[in-house]
Amino acid sequence: MTPTPRGCGPRAPLPLVAAMLTVWGTASGQLRYSIPEEMKKGSFVGNVALDLGMDPQKLSEGGACIVSRGRKQHFNLNENTGRLYTSERIDREDLCAEIISCLLDLEIIVQRTMKVYSVAIEIQDINDNSPTFLNDQIVLQFIEMKAPGARFALPEAHDLDVGGNSIQGYVLSPNKHFTLEVKTGADGVKYPELVLEQSLDREEQDTHQLTLTAVDGGDPARSGTAQIRINVLDANDNAPVFNQSVYKISILENVPKGTVVTTITATDKDQGVHSELTYSFNKITDKGLHKLSVDSKSGEVSLINSLDFEEMEHYEFEVQATDGESSARCKVLVEVINLNDNGPEILISSLLNQVMENSPRGTAVALLEVYDRDTGEYGEVTCSIPHHLPFHLEKSYGSYYSLVTDGSLDREQVSEYNITITASDKGNPPLSKSKTIHLQISDENDNPPLFDQLSYTAYVMENTPAGASIFRAKATDRDWGQNGKITYSIAGGLIDDQPLTSYVSINSESGIIYALQSFDFEEFREFQIQIKAKDGGSPTLSSNVTVVFVIVDQNDNTPEILYPSAPTDGSSGVEMAPRSSEPGYLITKVVAVDGDSGQNAWLSYQLLRATEQGLFTVGLHTGEIRTARLIVEKDAMKQMLVVLVKDNGQPPLSSSVTVTIVLADNLPEVIADLDPLPSPTVDTDSDITLYLVIAVSVVSFMFLFFVILLLALRLREWREDQLLKSSVGNFNALHSSEFVGLDGVRAFLQTYAPNVCLTNDSRNSQIVFPDSHYSHTLMDNRITQNEGSVPVEDLLTGVLEGQPIVQVR
């Protein structure tokens, strides 16, 4: 927004009044008009827009106004039409006094373009003032012995009008003793003189009354009169005489009032009262009369008010000395000497409160006028601003300067400037004045939002509730206002074929990211999103940043026991260990996993309960069940162990498993004790379950029959002592971990021979015994047909007959 300069402002349209008007010319953006004085308020002066060749609309849009420079404004400018009007009645005599060419200068500024147009308006004189005498009663003393032809200077009349409207002559009322003679001086001023035509006789008439009339040259003419009273006296031979006809005095403008400017001296050769002289002003202007006075006795001319060179450079007046009968006149010229008593003045005519930061070099910011009321060298002014600012001053027109940009502006570096303008004159010492302009740099959207990092990593606990705040994206924009207002959004993307917006949302104003659902570490461990920060400029600027969300595991999964697994066929599984086991003998191993990660998945194993305390130990970190001591006779065959598996989370989660261990050295001993083993209760209410039990029983019976038969046929050729020895040796080499099921031998053989699978057609199956003698977990149920395998029927036959089992190659 452009401020209104001093003297500028909206003007209401004024009525058009016809006036005598002359446009003198337009040159270099300068207009000159001529109007008569005493035109009434609102009179039309001229069409500035038309005379400058400008479109009135452009003049209005440009914010045209008149600069008054602190002086009284006599004219108004209609911004819409470009017409210039008078704002009051103009009195030429008040403005210019006796100056014949009365010019009023004013400047019209188009604020948007910061151009200055000079307009000079001549105020033409009209005959609106009548001649006046300083004293309308003039008393003269004449000696009756004066010879005809004697002359006596009369006071001049004064007319404020100039030129042809000033005084053109004087007229004396008719009488037989006096005539009037009018002389014209070198300056064109007419001086009246009273001439004695016929001798006076005091005894005949001692007083004469005359009327002096001053007439100007106006049309119609105006006049002024003064009454002359002539007293006839006895003889007074000599008239006063000044020692010089012209006094020239120079005086400094700063002298105090009361100072004697000069002393006017006249002499009279008469004696006594006829030599006593009286001094008075014979001719002086109103301004001179306001500044100067003359002592009637001493002739001292002194100041009654201080002088000002800028107000009046010189005063010219006449002083008259009279002895009562005769008089003499002299001219006094007082020249006022200029001093550097006025400092420069700075007037801001037009000013932009704000300037765009991307403004090109040379953009006008302010238009200012610098002037000094002093004249000559004292009135010469130089103007400057600090050098470190990106601005400089350019001479525009006359005493006007333009403040323009001298470099690039960046609001983000400097948002405002305080520009101090200093004006100095060339006086000694010089006087100066400063004025500071406050200029704001308006913002341009030239900076995109920026994040303080190229990417972010945020850690989010799994199972965080929906709606929780999980991260805040923060971007900054160096621009200001709407250009610096940031809006956040999430770029599209997928997580497991699901849109990102179904997992997280972002507050568009604060950048806070919220979870829309809880996260499961076991489903996915991290995901990333693109956050877009966009400002509110036009066009908008934006930037993106990647945020990687790492799901932090929470201890929300209990350990899962893989082995021993829960039976799925209705059996209750056990482990088998020989009674001859040494301390540290590996019986089996509890295998467990945890779905969590890190320390939440660190598992530890602990023996909670055992049938025989101190008989078994469980590896803290391995889960291996080993014998802690030798097995004695009193130790029960069936040992029940409860193993606790616990993770390392906070709080820890745990699972437990029951392991049944059978202590036996051979299979018959195990089989003989199979029936007491607990088995789960069958739901007799279910017909389907009943049918399944019957079918399994039948299949098991047939299987046992054929296995026993097969074993009997295969082993009958071996001698009893060799078979017994081989049986003892191979039995010790059997696996230390045996699995006996509800169905006895079928489950035992599944554990004993990992490659055995019993089906409804198990009669044709064969058992393969591996060479390894270490304990292991049976997980493979593949059916193999290898060389050296033993039919199941033969194996069972040998068992039933009390014969040892051997491996045939």
C-alpha positions in Angstrom: 0.0 0.0 0.0 1.3 3.4 -0.9 1.0 6.1 1.8 -0.5 9.5 1.2 2.3 12.1 1.1 2.0 15.3 3.1 -0.2 17.6 1.2 -1.8 14.8 -0.7 -5.2 13.4 -0.1 -8.6 12.7 -1.7 -10.3 15.8 -3.0 -14.0 16.1 -3.6 -15.1 17.2 -7.0 -15.5 20.9 -7.0 -17.9 23.0 -9.2 -16.6 24.3 -12.4 -16.5 28.1 -12.5 -15.7 29.9 -15.6 -12.5 31.9 -15.3 -10.1 33.7 -17.6 -7.4 31.1 -18.2 -4.3 30.8 -20.3 -2.1 27.8 -20.7 1.3 29.1 -21.3 3.0 25.9 -22.3 4.1 22.4 -21.4 7.7 21.4 -21.7 9.6 18.6 -20.0 6.6 17.7 -17.9 6.1 21.3 -16.8 2.8 23.2 -17.1 2.1 26.9 -16.8 -1.3 28.5 -16.2 -2.4 32.1 -15.7 -5.4 33.0 -13.7 -6.7 36.4 -12.3 -6.7 36.9 -8.6 -9.8 36.9 -6.5 -11.4 34.0 -8.3 -13.8 32.3 -6.0 -13.3 28.9 -4.4 -13.7 26.0 -6.8 -12.8 27.9 -10.0 -11.4 25.9 -12.8 -7.7 26.3 -13.4 -6.7 23.7 -16.0 -7.0 20.1 -17.0 -3.6 18.6 -16.0 -4.3 15.2 -17.4 -5.2 16.6 -20.8 -2.3 19.1 -20.9 0.2 16.4 -20.0 -1.3 14.0 -22.5 -2.3 11.4 -19.9 -5.4 9.3 -19.6 -7.4 10.6 -16.6 -8.0 7.0 -15.5 -4.3 6.3 -15.3 -3.8 9.5 -13.4 -6.4 8.4 -10.9 -5.0 4.9 -10.6 -1.5 6.3 -10.2 -2.6 8.2 -7.1 -1.9 11.7 -8.3 -1.7 14.5 -5.7 -0.3 17.9 -5.0 2.7 18.4 -2.8 2.4 21.5 -0.6 5.8 21.4 1.1 4.2 22.5 4.3 2.8 25.7 2.7 -0.8 26.7 2.5 -2.5 24.9 -0.3 -4.3 27.1 -2.8 -5.4 24.5 -5.3 -7.1 21.1 -5.4 -6.7 18.3 -7.9 -9.6 16.0 -8.9 -7.9 12.7 -9.3 -10.7 11.2 -11.4 -10.8 13.9 -14.0 -7.3 15.5 -13.7 -8.8 19.0 -13.3 -7.2 21.6 -11.2 -9.3 23.9 -9.1 -8.8 26.8 -6.7 -9.3 25.8 -3.1 -9.8 29.4 -1.9 -9.8 33.0 -3.0 -6.3 34.0 -4.0 -5.1 37.6 -3.2 -2.1 38.4 -5.4 -1.0 41.3 -3.1 -0.9 39.0 -0.1 1.2 36.4 -1.9 3.5 38.6 -4.0 3.2 42.2 -2.7 5.0 44.5 -5.1 6.4 41.7 -7.3 5.0 42.3 -10.8 5.2 38.6 -12.0 3.5 36.6 -9.3 4.0 32.9 -9.8 2.9 30.0 -7.6 4.8 26.8 -8.1 3.4 23.5 -7.2 4.3 19.8 -7.9 1.9 17.1 -8.9 3.2 13.6 -8.0 1.9 10.4 -9.6 2.6 8.1 -6.7 2.5 4.8 -8.4 5.1 5.8 -11.0 6.7 8.3 -8.7 6.9 10.9 -11.4 6.9 14.6 -10.6 5.2 17.3 -12.8 5.8 20.9 -12.2 3.0 23.4 -12.5 3.5 27.2 -12.4 0.4 29.3 -12.0 0.7 33.1 -12.6 -1.7 35.2 -10.5 -2.7 38.1 -12.6 -3.4 41.4 -10.9 -6.8 43.0 -11.0 -7.7 46.5 -9.9 -9.0 45.5 -6.5 -7.1 48.0 -4.4 -7.5 51.8 -4.2 -4.5 54.1 -3.8 -4.0 55.1 -0.1 -1.8 57.7 1.6 0.2 56.9 4.6 -1.4 59.9 6.3 -4.7 61.2 5.0 -4.1 64.5 6.8 -1.0 66.4 5.5 0.0 69.6 7.3 2.4 72.0 5.6 4.0 75.2 6.8 4.6 77.9 4.2 6.4 81.3 4.7 4.4 84.1 3.4 7.6 85.6 1.8 8.0 82.4 -0.4 8.5 83.5 -4.0 6.3 81.9 -6.6 7.8 78.8 -8.1 8.8 77.4 -4.8 8.2 73.6 -4.5 7.2 71.3 -1.7 7.4 67.5 -2.0 4.1 65.9 -1.1 3.8 62.3 0.3 3.2 59.6 -2.2 0.2 57.4 -2.2 0.6 53.7 -2.2 -1.4 51.2 -4.3 -1.1 47.4 -3.7 -1.9 46.7 -7.3 0.9 46.6 -9.8 1.5 47.4 -13.4 -1.3 49.3 -15.1 -3.5 49.1 -12.0 -1.0 51.0 -9.9 -1.0 54.8 -9.4 -0.9 56.6 -12.7 -1.2 60.2 -11.5 -2.3 62.8 -8.9 -4.8 65.6 -9.0 -5.0 68.7 -6.8 -8.2 70.5 -6.0 -8.5 73.8 -7.8 -7.1 77.0 -6.1 -5.3 80.2 -7.1 -2.2 79.8 -5.1 -0.9 76.2 -5.8 -0.6 73.9 -8.6 0.5 70.2 -8.7 3.5 68.8 -10.7 4.0 65.1 -11.0 7.5 63.8 -11.7 8.4 60.2 -12.7 11.5 58.7 -11.1 13.9 56.3 -12.7 12.0 53.4 -11.2 8.8 54.6 -12.9 7.3 55.8 -9.6 5.4 59.1 -9.8 6.2 61.8 -7.2 3.8 64.7 -6.6 5.2 68.2 -5.8 3.3 71.2 -4.7 4.3 74.4 -6.6 3.6 77.9 -5.4 2.0 79.9 -8.2 1.0 83.1 -6.3 2.6 84.6 -3.2 0.8 84.1 0.1 -0.3 86.8 2.5 -0.7 85.7 6.0 -2.8 88.7 6.9 -5.1 87.9 4.0 -5.4 84.1 4.7 -3.3 82.1 7.1 -4.7 78.7 6.3 -5.3 77.0 2.9 -7.2 73.6 2.6 -6.4 71.5 -0.5 -7.3 67.9 -1.6 -4.7 65.7 -3.2 -6.2 62.8 -5.2 -4.2 59.8 -6.4 -5.6 57.9 -9.4 -4.7 54.4 -10.6 -4.8 53.0 -14.1 -7.6 50.4 -13.6 -10.8 50.1 -15.5 -12.7 51.5 -13.8 -10.1 53.6 -12.1 -9.8 53.8 -8.4 -8.6 56.8 -6.4 -7.5 57.8 -2.9 -7.4 61.3 -1.3 -5.5 63.1 1.3 -6.4 66.5 2.9 -3.6 69.1 2.8 -3.6 71.9 5.3 -1.2 74.8 4.6 -0.4 77.1 7.4 1.1 80.5 6.3 4.0 81.5 8.6 6.5 84.2 9.0 9.8 84.0 7.2 11.8 80.7 7.3 14.6 81.1 4.8 16.3 77.7 4.6 15.0 74.2 3.8 16.4 71.1 5.4 19.2 69.3 3.5 20.2 65.6 3.9 24.0 65.0 3.9 23.3 62.2 1.2 20.4 61.5 -1.0 20.6 57.7 -0.8 21.5 55.6 2.2 22.6 52.0 1.5 22.9 49.7 4.5 23.6 46.0 4.8 22.5 44.1 7.8 22.7 40.5 8.9 19.3 38.7 9.1 19.9 37.4 12.6 20.4 40.8 14.3 18.0 41.2 17.2 15.1 43.6 17.2 15.8 47.0 18.6 19.1 47.2 16.6 19.7 50.6 15.0 20.0 50.0 11.3 21.2 53.5 10.4 20.8 57.2 11.4 19.4 59.6 8.8 20.9 63.1 9.2 19.6 66.4 7.7 20.6 70.0 8.4 18.9 73.3 8.4 20.8 76.6 8.3 18.1 78.5 10.1 18.3 79.3 13.7 16.1 78.5 16.6 12.8 76.7 16.1 13.3 76.9 12.3 16.3 74.6 12.6 14.5 71.9 14.5 13.8 69.0 12.1 11.2 66.2 12.3 11.9 62.8 10.6 9.2 60.5 9.2 8.6 57.9 6.6 7.5 59.4 3.4 7.2 56.2 1.4 7.4 52.6 2.8 5.7 49.3 2.1 3.5 47.5 4.7 6.2 44.9 5.3 8.8 47.6 5.8 6.5 49.4 8.1 6.1 46.2 10.1 9.9 45.7 10.4 11.4 49.3 10.7 10.7 52.5 12.5 12.3 56.0 12.4 12.9 58.2 15.4 11.2 61.6 14.6 13.9 63.6 16.6 17.2 61.7 16.0 16.5 60.1 12.6 17.6 56.6 13.8 16.1 53.8 11.8 15.8 50.7 14.0 14.3 47.2 13.9 11.0 46.6 15.6 10.9 42.9 14.4 13.6 40.5 13.4 14.5 40.2 9.8 14.4 37.1 7.6 16.3 37.0 4.4 14.0 34.3 3.1 11.0 36.5 3.7 12.4 39.8 2.2 15.9 40.3 0.8 15.8 44.1 0.9 13.7 47.0 2.0 13.4 50.4 0.2 11.8 53.4 1.7 12.0 57.2 1.9 12.5 59.4 4.9 11.3 63.0 5.1 12.9 65.7 7.2 10.9 68.9 7.8 11.4 72.0 9.8 7.8 72.8 9.9 7.8 74.8 6.7 10.3 73.2 4.3 11.1 69.5 3.9 13.6 67.3 2.2 13.6 63.6 1.3 16.2 60.8 1.0 16.0 57.2 -0.1 17.1 54.4 2.2 18.1 50.9 0.8 18.4 48.2 3.5 19.9 44.9 2.2 19.5 41.8 4.3 22.5 39.6 4.4 21.7 35.9 4.2 23.0 33.6 6.9 23.0 29.8 7.1 20.2 29.9 9.6 17.9 27.4 8.0 18.7 23.7 7.9 17.7 21.4 5.1 14.2 20.0 5.1 13.3 16.5 3.9 9.7 16.0 2.7 8.6 12.4 1.9 6.3 13.0 -1.0 5.5 9.3 -1.8 6.5 6.1 0.0 5.9 2.4 -0.4 5.4 0.8 3.0 6.3 -2.6 1.5 8.4 -3.7 -1.5 8.5 -7.3 -2.9 11.6 -9.2 -2.2 11.9 -10.2 -5.9 11.7 -6.6 -7.1 14.2 -5.8 -9.9 17.1 -3.5 -9.4 16.0 0.2 -9.8 12.6 -0.2 -8.3 11.4 3.1 -6.9 10.7 2.9 -3.2 10.1 6.5 -2.2 10.0 10.0 -3.7 11.3 12.8 -1.5 12.0 16.5 -1.8 15.0 18.1 -0.2 15.2 21.9 0.1 16.8 24.6 2.1 15.1 28.0 2.7 18.5 29.6 2.5 19.7 30.9 -0.8 23.0 30.7 -2.7 25.6 28.4 -1.4 23.7 28.0 1.9 20.8 26.6 0.1 22.7 24.0 -1.9 21.8 20.6 -0.4 23.4 17.2 -0.8 21.5 14.1 0.1 22.9 10.7 1.1 22.0 7.3 2.7 24.3 4.7 4.4 26.4 2.8 1.8 25.8 -0.7 3.2 22.1 -0.7 2.3 20.9 -2.2 -1.0 19.4 1.2 -2.0 20.6 4.5 -3.5 19.3 7.9 -4.2 18.7 9.2 -7.8 18.2 12.8 -8.7 14.7 13.0 -10.1 13.5 16.5 -10.9 14.5 19.8 -9.4 15.0 19.2 -5.7 13.4 15.7 -5.8 15.2 12.5 -5.2 14.0 8.9 -5.8 15.0 6.2 -3.4 15.5 3.0 -5.6 16.7 -0.5 -4.9 20.4 -1.1 -5.7 20.5 -4.9 -5.3 18.5 -8.0 -4.6 16.3 -8.1 -1.6 15.7 -11.3 0.5 13.1 -11.1 3.1 14.4 -14.3 4.8 17.7 -12.6 5.4 16.5 -9.0 6.2 12.7 -8.5 6.6 12.8 -4.8 7.1 15.0 -1.8 6.7 15.4 1.5 8.5 16.8 3.8 5.9 18.2 7.1 7.3 18.3 9.9 4.7 20.6 12.7 5.6 20.5 16.2 3.9 23.4 18.7 4.4 23.8 22.2 3.1 27.1 23.9 2.2 27.1 26.5 5.0 30.0 27.0 7.4 29.4 25.2 9.6 27.0 23.0 7.5 23.6 22.3 8.8 22.0 18.9 8.3 18.8 17.0 9.0 18.0 13.3 8.9 14.8 11.4 8.4 14.3 7.6 8.7 12.1 5.6 6.5 10.8 2.3 7.7 10.5 -0.2 4.8 9.2 -3.7 5.1 10.1 -6.4 2.6 7.0 -8.3 1.5 7.3 -12.0 1.1 7.6 -13.9 -2.1 7.0 -17.7 -2.1 10.6 -18.5 -3.0 11.4 -21.1 -0.2 9.9 -24.6 -0.1 9.2 -26.3 3.2 12.3 -28.1 4.5 12.6 -31.0 7.0 15.6 -30.9 9.3 16.6 -34.5 8.2 16.7 -36.3 4.9 14.9 -39.2 6.5 13.5 -40.2 9.9 13.4 -43.5 11.8 10.6 -43.9 14.3 10.2 -46.8 16.7 6.7 -47.9 17.5 5.8 -50.5 20.1 3.6 -53.3 18.8 0.1 -53.4 20.1 0.0 -49.6 20.3 -3.7 -48.8 20.5 -5.4 -47.2 17.5 -5.5 -43.4 17.7 -2.2 -43.1 19.5 0.4 -40.5 18.3 3.4 -42.3 17.0 5.5 -39.6 15.4 5.5 -35.9 14.5 6.9 -34.6 11.2 8.2 -31.1 11.5 9.1 -28.9 8.5 10.0 -25.2 8.4 9.4 -22.6 5.7 11.4 -19.4 5.8 8.6 -17.6 4.0 6.1 -15.6 5.9 2.3 -15.6 6.3 0.3 -17.7 3.9 3.5 -18.5 2.0 4.9 -20.1 5.1 1.8 -22.0 6.2 2.6 -25.7 5.9 0.1 -28.5 5.1 1.1 -32.1 5.7 -0.1 -35.2 3.8 0.9 -38.8 3.3 1.8 -40.0 -0.2 0.1 -43.2 -1.3 1.5 -46.6 -0.8 0.8 -50.2 0.2 1.6 -52.4 3.2 0.7 -56.1 2.5 -1.6 -55.0 -0.3 -3.4 -52.6 2.1 -3.2 -48.8 1.6 -1.0 -46.9 4.0 -4.0 -44.8 5.0 -5.6 -47.8 6.6 -2.6 -48.0 9.0 -1.6 -44.4 9.8 -3.1 -40.9 9.4 -1.5 -37.4 9.7 -2.8 -34.1 11.1 -2.5 -31.8 8.1 -1.6 -28.8 10.3 0.6 -30.2 13.1 2.2 -33.1 11.2 1.4 -35.5 14.0 1.1 -39.1 12.8 -1.5 -41.3 14.4 -1.9 -45.1 14.3 -5.2 -46.2 12.9 -4.7 -49.8 14.1 -2.4 -51.7 16.4 0.8 -53.2 14.8 1.9 -56.8 15.3 5.7 -57.4 15.2 5.1 -60.9 14.1 3.2 -59.7 11.0 5.7 -57.1 9.8 8.6 -55.5 11.5 8.9 -52.2 9.7 7.2 -50.1 7.0 7.9 -46.7 5.5 5.8 -43.7 4.4 6.4 -40.6 2.3 5.3 -37.4 4.0 4.7 -34.4 1.8 4.9 -30.8 3.2 3.3 -28.2 1.1 3.2 -24.4 1.7 0.3 -22.1 1.0 1.9 -19.9 -1.7 0.9 -19.5 -5.3 2.3 -21.5 -6.9 2.8 -23.9 -4.0 6.2 -25.4 -3.2 6.6 -28.7 -1.5 9.2 -31.3 -0.3 9.0 -34.9 0.8 10.7 -37.0 3.5 10.7 -40.7 4.2 9.8 -41.9 7.6 10.7 -45.5 8.5 8.6 -47.0 11.3 10.3 -49.8 13.1 7.9 -52.0 15.1 9.4 -52.7 18.5 8.7 -56.2 19.7 6.5 -56.6 22.8 6.4 -59.7 24.9 3.0 -60.8 23.7 3.7 -64.4 22.7 4.0 -67.3 25.1 6.6 -69.9 24.3 5.3 -72.6 22.0 6.4 -76.2 22.8 7.2 -78.2 19.7 8.4 -81.3 21.4 7.0 -83.2 23.1 4.0 -82.2 21.1 0.4 -82.7 22.3 -0.9 -86.1 21.1 -3.3 -85.9 18.3 -4.3 -89.6 18.1 -5.7 -90.0 21.6 -2.5 -91.4 23.0 -0.4 -90.2 26.0 3.3 -90.2 25.0 6.2 -91.1 27.3 10.0 -91.3 27.1 12.0 -94.4 27.9 15.3 -94.6 29.7 17.4 -97.7 30.7 17.8 -98.2 34.4 21.5 -98.6 33.8 21.9 -95.0 32.7 24.8 -93.1 34.0 24.5 -89.6 35.6 24.2 -87.0 32.8 22.6 -89.5 30.4 20.5 -87.6 27.8 16.9 -88.8 27.9 15.1 -86.3 25.7 15.0 -82.7 24.9 12.2 -80.2 25.3 12.0 -78.1 22.1 10.2 -74.7 22.2 10.1 -71.5 20.2 8.8 -68.0 20.9 7.2 -65.8 18.2 8.7 -62.7 19.8 12.3 -61.5 19.0 15.3 -60.3 20.9 15.4 -60.9 24.6 11.6 -61.5 24.5 12.5 -64.8 22.6 15.3 -65.9 24.9 13.9 -69.1 26.5 14.9 -70.7 29.7 13.9 -74.2 30.9 13.1 -75.1 34.5 12.0 -78.3 36.2 8.9 -77.4 38.2 7.9 -80.8 39.5 9.2 -84.4 39.4 8.1 -87.7 40.8 11.6 -88.3 42.2 13.3 -85.1 43.3 16.9 -84.9 42.3 16.7 -87.7 39.7 16.6 -85.5 36.6 17.9 -82.2 35.6 16.8 -79.8 32.8 19.3 -77.7 30.8 18.6 -74.0 31.6 19.1 -72.9 28.0 19.0 -76.2 26.1 15.9 -77.9 27.5 17.8 -81.2 27.6 16.5 -83.7 30.3 19.4 -85.7 31.7 19.8 -88.0 34.7 21.3 -86.4 37.7 22.3 -89.6 39.5 22.2 -93.4 39.1 18.8 -95.0 38.9 18.1 -97.3 41.9 15.6 -100.0 42.4 13.3 -97.9 44.6 12.9 -95.4 41.8 9.5 -95.9 40.2 9.3 -97.0 36.6 7.1 -94.1 35.6 8.5 -90.7 36.3 6.3 -87.6 35.7 8.3 -84.4 35.0 6.7 -80.9 34.6 9.0 -78.6 32.6 8.4 -74.9 32.6 9.6 -72.9 29.5 9.8 -69.2 30.2 10.9 -66.3 28.0 12.9 -63.2 29.0 10.3 -60.5 28.4 9.0 -58.0 30.9 6.8 -59.4 32.3 7.9 -62.9 31.3 5.5 -65.4 29.7 5.7 -69.1 30.1 4.3 -72.5 29.1 4.7 -75.9 30.6 4.7 -79.5 29.4 4.5 -82.8 31.2 7.0 -85.4 30.2 6.5 -89.1 31.3 9.7 -91.1 31.5 9.6 -94.9 31.8 12.6 -96.5 33.4 13.2 -100.0 31.8 16.1 -102.0 30.4 14.1 -104.1 27.9 11.0 -104.1 25.9 9.1 -107.0 27.6 9.4 -105.1 30.9 8.0 -102.0 29.2 5.2 -103.9 27.5 4.3 -105.7 30.7 3.8 -102.3 32.3 2.0 -100.6 29.4 -1.5 -101.2 30.6 -1.2 -99.2 33.8 -0.2 -96.1 31.8 -2.9 -93.5 31.9 -4.8 -92.9 28.8 -7.3 -90.2 28.0 -10.9 -91.0 28.5 -12.9 -91.6 25.4 -16.1 -89.9 24.9 -18.5 -92.8 24.9 -21.3 -90.5 24.0 -19.9 -90.1 20.5 -20.7 -92.9 18.1 -18.0 -91.8 15.8 -15.4 -92.1 18.5 -16.6 -95.5 19.4 -16.4 -96.7 15.8 -12.9 -95.3 15.5 -11.7 -97.1 18.7 -13.1 -100.4 17.4 -11.4 -100.0 14.1 -8.1 -99.1 15.7 -8.3 -102.1 18.0 -9.0 -104.5 15.1 -6.2 -103.1 13.1 -3.8 -103.2 16.0 -4.7 -106.8 16.7 -4.1 -107.9 13.1 -0.8 -105.9 13.1 0.5 -107.6 16.2 -0.4 -111.0 14.9 1.5 -110.6 11.7 4.5 -108.9 13.3 4.8 -111.7 15.8 4.6 -114.3 13.1 7.2 -112.6 11.0 9.6 -112.3 13.9 9.2 -115.9 14.8 10.1 -117.1 11.3 13.1 -114.9 10.9 14.7 -115.6 14.3 14.2 -119.3 14.9 17.4 -120.3 13.1 19.7 -118.6 15.6 20.9 -120.4 18.5 19.6 -119.4 21.9 23.0 -118.5 23.4 24.1 -116.5 20.4 20.7 -114.8 20.2 20.8 -114.0 23.9 24.2 -112.5 23.7 23.4 -110.5 20.6 20.2 -109.4 22.1 21.9 -108.0 25.2 24.5 -106.1 23.1 22.1 -104.7 20.7 19.6 -103.7 23.4 22.2 -101.6 25.0 22.8 -100.0 21.7 19.2 -99.0 21.4 18.2 -95.3 21.5 18.2 -93.8 25.0 15.0 -92.1 24.3 12.1 -94.5 23.6 8.5 -93.5 23.0 5.8 -95.8 24.2 2.2 -95.1 23.2 -1.2 -96.2 24.2 -1.1 -99.0 21.6 2.0 -100.5 23.1 4.3 -101.9 20.6 3.1 -99.8 17.8 4.0 -96.6 19.5 7.2 -98.1 21.0 8.3 -99.2 17.5 7.5 -95.8 16.1 10.0 -94.3 18.6 12.5 -97.1 18.5 12.7 -97.2 14.7 12.3 -93.8 13.1 11.6 -95.2 9.6 8.6 -97.3 10.7 5.1 -96.2 9.9 2.2 -98.5 11.0 -0.9 -98.4 8.8 -3.8 -100.7 8.2 -1.4 -102.5 5.9 1.5 -102.6 8.3 1.9 -106.4 7.8 4.0 -105.8 4.8 6.1 -103.1 6.5 9.7 -103.6 7.5 11.7 -102.0 10.3 15.1 -100.5 9.8 17.3 -99.9 12.8 19.8 -97.0 12.3 23.4 -97.5 13.3 23.5 -94.4 15.6 23.3 -95.0 19.3 22.5 -91.5 20.5 19.1 -90.2 21.7 17.1 -88.3 19.3 13.6 -86.9 18.6 11.4 -88.9 16.3 9.8 -86.6 13.8 10.1 -88.6 10.5 7.4 -91.1 9.6 8.7 -92.0 6.2 8.3 -95.6 5.0 11.5 -97.1 3.6 12.3 -100.5 2.2 16.0 -101.1 2.7 18.3 -104.0 2.4 18.9 -105.8 5.7 15.6 -104.7 7.2 13.6 -106.9 9.6 10.0 -107.6 9.0 7.7 -106.4 11.8 6.1 -109.8 12.3 9.5 -111.5 12.9 10.5 -108.8 15.4 7.4 -109.1 17.4 7.7 -112.9 17.4 11.1 -112.7 19.0 9.9 -110.3 21.5 7.0 -112.5 22.6 9.2 -115.5 22.9 11.7 -113.7 25.0 14.3 -113.6 22.3 16.5 -110.6 21.8 16.2 -108.2 18.9 19.0 -108.0 16.4 19.7 -106.0 13.4 20.3 -108.0 10.3 22.5 -106.6 7.5 
